[in-house]
Every structure is written in structure tokens, then in C-alpha cells.
Amino acid sequence: QERILKEKTKEGSDDLESTFQSRLQSIGRVLVLFDQWSKPAYLTRVWCIFETFVAARASISYTLIFPPESSKSLHETLQRGMHLEVTKDWSSIDVGQARASRPVDEEKVKGLI
């Protein structure tokens, strides 16, 4: 991500979405790692949201994965029938509140989403 923005060429930040998309397409799929199923940090990071946004728009396959303890907790919660509890945070993504470590990155990426 940082290298794409530093290049500042048609292959870099001038055409960030298609550059990101072509790189994701060359990989073929995206692994989305949530640290926990409730209020995952992934959904607060603008670059992470952008990656998933680009993958979804380009019909690139993505898979949601969790660390073992979080996966176990998710499974137990679903077994108790608490499906809405699990998905409520996932369905209320607020890109406006998402952050990047560099304000310039944050502004650029939010402008594309």
C-alpha cells in the first residue's frame, strides 16, 4: 500500500483502485483476517476496508478467517443461535470512522470508496 502511494505514477497512487485490483486479481483471492468476530479491528482500518471493497467490486473471491480462539468463540455463539449478534458489527461498516497510520493515505483511500 505504501509503495503504491509513494510511486505517484499512473501505476501508483494516480490509479490506485485499478492498480490494487490488478494486483489482487493476480493473486486470485483475498484472505480477510478478523482478530475477533465482535468489533474486529479490520473494520476500523481504511486500507483493509479498501482491499475488501476492491475485491468485491472486481468479483475476486475473499475468505473470512479468524485466529483459533476467536473461531471457537464464533462457533459457540452461532451454536447458541445468536446470528444477529455476530453480524451486527459486520453490517455497519463506517468508512468515515476508519483510520490509516498516515492521514494522506486515509484521505486518498476514503475518496475512492
PAZAPA-4460 file (N, C-alpha, C; in steps of 0.05 Angstrom, whole numbers, plus 32768, in hexadecimal, padded with zeros to 4 digits):
% residues 113
    n_x    n_y    n_z   ca_x   ca_y   ca_z    c_x    c_y    c_z   seq   type   mol
   8011   7FE8   8000   8000   8000   8000   8011   8019   8000     1      Q     A
   8025   8019   8012   8036   8031   8014   8046   8035   7FFA     2      E     A
   804F   801F   7FEF   805F   8021   7FD6   804D   802C   7FBF     3      R     A
   8034   8023   7FBE   8022   802D   7FA9   801F   804B   7FAB     4      I     A
   801B   8055   7FC4   8018   8072   7FC7   8032   8081   7FC2     5      L     A
   8049   8076   7FC9   8062   8083   7FC5   806A   8086   7FA7     6      K     A
   8061   8072   7F97   8068   8073   7F7B   805E   808B   7F6D     7      E     A
   8045   8094   7F73   8038   80AC   7F68   803B   80AC   7F49     8      K     A
   8035   8095   7F3D   8035   8093   7F20   801A   8088   7F18     9      T     A
   8015   8084   7EFF   7FFC   8079   7EF6   7FF9   805C   7F01    10      K     A
   800F   804F   7F07   800E   8035   7F13   800C   8036   7F31    11      E     A
   800F   804E   7F3C   800F   8051   7F59   7FF6   805F   7F62    12      G     A
   7FF9   8075   7F72   7FE2   8081   7F7E   7FCF   8090   7F6B    13      S     A
   7FD9   8096   7F53   7FC7   80A3   7F40   7FB0   8091   7F37    14      D     A
   7FB5   8077   7F38   7FA1   8064   7F30   7FA0   804D   7F44    15      D     A
   7F9C   8055   7F5D   7F9E   8043   7F74   7F8B   802B   7F72    16      L     A
   7F72   8030   7F6B   7F5E   801B   7F6B   7F65   8005   7F57    17      E     A
   7F6B   800D   7F3E   7F71   7FF9   7F2A   7F8B   7FEB   7F2F    18      S     A
   7F9F   7FFA   7F3A   7FB8   7FED   7F41   7FB4   7FD8   7F57    19      T     A
   7FA5   7FE0   7F6B   7F9F   7FCD   7F81   7F90   7FB5   7F76    20      F     A
   7F7C   7FBA   7F65   7F6C   7FA5   7F59   7F7D   7F92   7F49    21      Q     A
   7F8E   7F9C   7F38   7F9F   7F8A   7F27   7FB1   7F79   7F38    22      S     A
   7FBB   7F85   7F4E   7FCC   7F75   7F5F   7FBC   7F5F   7F6E    23      R     A
   7FA4   7F66   7F77   7F93   7F52   7F84   7F8B   7F3C   7F70    24      L     A
   7F85   7F44   7F57   7F7D   7F30   7F43   7F95   7F1D   7F3D    25      Q     A
   7FAD   7F28   7F3D   7FC4   7F16   7F38   7FC8   7F02   7F4F    26      S     A
   7FC0   7F0A   7F67   7FC1   7EF7   7F7D   7FAA   7EE3   7F7C    27      I     A
   7F92   7EED   7F74   7F7C   7EDC   7F70   7F67   7EDB   7F86    28      G     A
   7F6F   7EE3   7F9E   7F5C   7EE3   7FB4   7F67   7EF3   7FCB    29      R     A
   7F55   7EFA   7FDE   7F5D   7F0A   7FF5   7F56   7EFB   800E    30      V     A
   7F68   7EFA   8021   7F62   7EEF   803B   7F5E   7F07   804E    31      L     A
   7F46   7F08   8059   7F3E   7F1E   806C   7F41   7F13   8088    32      V     A
   7F55   7F1D   8097   7F5A   7F13   80B2   7F4E   7F26   80C7    33      L     A
   7F39   7F1C   80D4   7F2D   7F2B   80EB   7F3B   7F21   8104    34      F     A
   7F44   7F34   8115   7F51   7F2C   812E   7F3C   7F20   8141    35      D     A
   7F24   7F2A   813F   7F0E   7F1F   814F   7EF4   7F23   813F    36      Q     A
   7EDF   7F14   8145   7EC7   7F16   8135   7EB6   7F2E   813E    37      W     A
   7EB9   7F37   8157   7EAA   7F4E   8161   7EBC   7F67   8160    38      S     A
   7EB3   7F7A   8151   7EC3   7F93   814E   7EDF   7F8E   8144    39      K     A
   7EE3   7F81   812E   7EFE   7F7C   8124   7F0D   7F95   811C    40      P     A
   7F26   7F96   8122   7F37   7FAC   811C   7F38   7FB1   80FE    41      A     A
   7F36   7F9C   80EE   7F37   7F9D   80D1   7F23   7FB2   80C6    42      Y     A
   7F0C   7FB4   80D3   7EF7   7FC6   80C9   7EFC   7FE3   80D2    43      L     A
   7F11   7FE8   80E0   7F19   8004   80E8   7F30   800E   80D8    44      T     A
   7F3B   7FFD   80C6   7F53   8005   80B7   7F4B   800A   809A    45      R     A
   7F50   8022   8091   7F47   802A   8076   7F53   8019   8060    46      V     A
   7F6D   8011   8063   7F79   8001   804E   7F6C   7FE5   804D    47      W     A
   7F65   7FDA   8063   7F58   7FC0   8064   7F3D   7FC1   8057    48      C     A
   7F2D   7FD6   805D   7F13   7FD9   8051   7F16   7FDD   8033    49      I     A
   7F2A   7FED   802B   7F2E   7FF2   800E   7F35   7FD8   8000    50      F     A
   7F46   7FC7   800C   7F4D   7FAE   7FFF   7F34   7F9D   7FFA    51      E     A
   7F23   7F9B   800E   7F0A   7F8B   800B   7EF7   7F98   7FF7    52      T     A
   7EF6   7FB3   7FF8   7EE5   7FC2   7FE5   7EEE   7FBC   7FC8    53      F     A
   7F08   7FBD   7FC3   7F12   7FB8   7FA8   7F0D   7F9B   7FA0    54      V     A
   7F12   7F89   7FB2   7F0D   7F6C   7FAC   7EF0   7F67   7FA5    55      A     A
   7EDE   7F72   7FB5   7EC1   7F6E   7FB0   7EB8   7F7A   7F95    56      A     A
   7EC1   7F92   7F8F   7EBA   7F9F   7F76   7EC5   7F90   7F5E    57      R     A
   7EDB   7F83   7F61   7EE8   7F74   7F4B   7EE1   7F56   7F4B    58      A     A
   7ECE   7F4F   7F5C   7EC6   7F32   7F5F   7EDE   7F20   7F65    59      S     A
   7EF0   7F2A   7F75   7F07   7F1A   7F7D   7EFF   7F0B   7F97    60      I     A
   7F03   7EF2   7F98   7EFC   7EE2   7FAF   7F0A   7EEB   7FC8    61      S     A
   7EFC   7EED   7FDE   7F08   7EF3   7FF7   7EFD   7EE1   800D    62      Y     A
   7F0E   7ED9   801F   7F07   7EC7   8035   7F0D   7ED4   804F    63      T     A
   7EF9   7ED2   8061   7EFC   7EDD   807C   7F08   7EC8   808E    64      L     A
   7F1E   7ECF   809B   7F2B   7EBC   80AD   7F2F   7EC9   80C9    65      I     A
   7F33   7EB8   80DD   7F36   7EC1   80F9   7F4C   7EB1   8106    66      F     A
   7F59   7EBD   811B   7F6B   7EAE   812B   7F5B   7E97   813A    67      P     A
   7F69   7E82   8143   7F5A   7E6B   814E   7F47   7E72   8165    68      P     A
   7F4F   7E83   8178   7F3D   7E89   818F   7F24   7E99   8186    69      E     A
   7F28   7EAB   8173   7F12   7EBB   8169   7EFF   7EA9   8158    70      S     A
   7F0B   7E97   8149   7EFB   7E84   813A   7EE9   7E73   814C    71      S     A
   7EF5   7E69   8161   7EE7   7E59   8175   7ED0   7E69   8181    72      K     A
   7ED5   7E82   8189   7EC1   7E93   8195   7EAA   7E98   8181    73      S     A
   7EB1   7E9D   8168   7E9D   7EA2   8153   7E8C   7E89   8150    74      L     A
   7E98   7E72   814E   7E89   7E59   814B   7E75   7E55   8162    75      H     A
   7E7F   7E5A   817A   7E6E   7E56   8192   7E56   7E6A   8192    76      E     A
   7E5C   7E83   818A   7E47   7E97   8188   7E32   7E90   8173    77      T     A
   7E3B   7E86   815D   7E28   7E7D   8148   7E18   7E65   8151    78      L     A
   7E24   7E53   815F   7E16   7E3B   816A   7E00   7E43   817D    79      Q     A
   7E03   7E5A   818A   7DEE   7E63   819D   7DD9   7E73   818E    80      R     A
   7DDB   7E74   8173   7DC7   7E82   8163   7DC9   7EA0   8163    81      G     A
   7DE0   7EAB   8169   7DE3   7EC8   816B   7DEE   7ED3   8150    82      M     A
   7DE2   7ECD   813A   7DEB   7ED5   8120   7DEB   7EF4   811D    83      H     A
   7DD7   7F01   8126   7DD6   7F1E   8124   7DEC   7F2C   8134    84      L     A
   7DF2   7F21   814B   7E07   7F2C   815B   7E22   7F2A   814C    85      E     A
   7E26   7F15   813E   7E3F   7F11   812F   7E41   7F24   8118    86      V     A
   7E2C   7F28   8109   7E2E   7F38   80F1   7E29   7F56   80F4    87      T     A
   7E1F   7F5F   810B   7E19   7F7B   810E   7E30   7F8E   810A    88      K     A
   7E48   7F87   8114   7E5F   7F98   8110   7E69   7F97   80F3    89      D     A
   7E65   7F80   80E6   7E6F   7F7C   80CB   7E5E   7F8C   80B7    90      W     A
   7E45   7F90   80BE   7E33   7F9D   80AB   7E31   7FBC   80AF    91      S     A
   7E40   7FC6   80C2   7E3F   7FE3   80C8   7E5A   7FEF   80C5    92      S     A
   7E67   7FEA   80AF   7E82   7FF4   80AA   7E80   8012   80A4    93      I     A
   7E90   8022   80B2   7E8F   803F   80AE   7EAB   8048   80A5    94      D     A
   7EAE   804A   808B   7EC8   8052   807F   7ED1   806D   8089    95      V     A
   7EBE   807F   808E   7EC4   8099   8099   7ED3   8098   80B3    96      G     A
   7ECF   8084   80C2   7EDC   8081   80DC   7EF6   8070   80DA    97      Q     A
   7EFB   8063   80C4   7F12   8053   80C0   7F2B   8064   80BF    98      A     A
   7F42   8059   80C7   7F5B   8068   80C9   7F72   805A   80BA    99      R     A
   7F85   806A   80B3   7F9F   8060   80A8   7FB5   806D   80B9   100      A     A
   7FCC   8061   80B8   7FE2   806C   80C8   7FEB   8087   80BD   101      S     A
   7FE7   808C   80A3   7FEF   80A5   8097   7FD6   80B4   808D   102      R     A
   7FD1   80CC   8096   7FB9   80DB   808E   7FB6   80DD   8070   103      P     A
   7FCC   80E0   8061   7FCB   80E3   8044   7FC0   80C9   8038   104      V     A
   7FC8   80B2   8042   7FBD   8099   8039   7F9F   8097   803E   105      D     A
   7F98   809E   8057   7F7C   809D   805F   7F6A   80AD   804C   106      E     A
   7F73   80C6   8047   7F63   80D8   8036   7F61   80CC   8019   107      E     A
   7F77   80C3   800E   7F77   80B8   7FF3   7F65   80A0   7FF1   108      K     A
   7F67   808D   8003   7F58   8074   8001   7F3A   807A   8006   109      V     A
   7F34   808A   801A   7F17   8091   801F   7F0B   809E   8007   110      K     A
   7F1A   80AE   7FF8   7F10   80BB   7FE0   7F09   80A7   7FCA   111      G     A
   7F15   8090   7FCB   7F10   807B   7FB7   7EF8   806A   7FBE   112      L     A
   7EF3   8067   7FD8   7EDD   8056   7FE1   7EC4   8066   7FE0   113      I     A
***
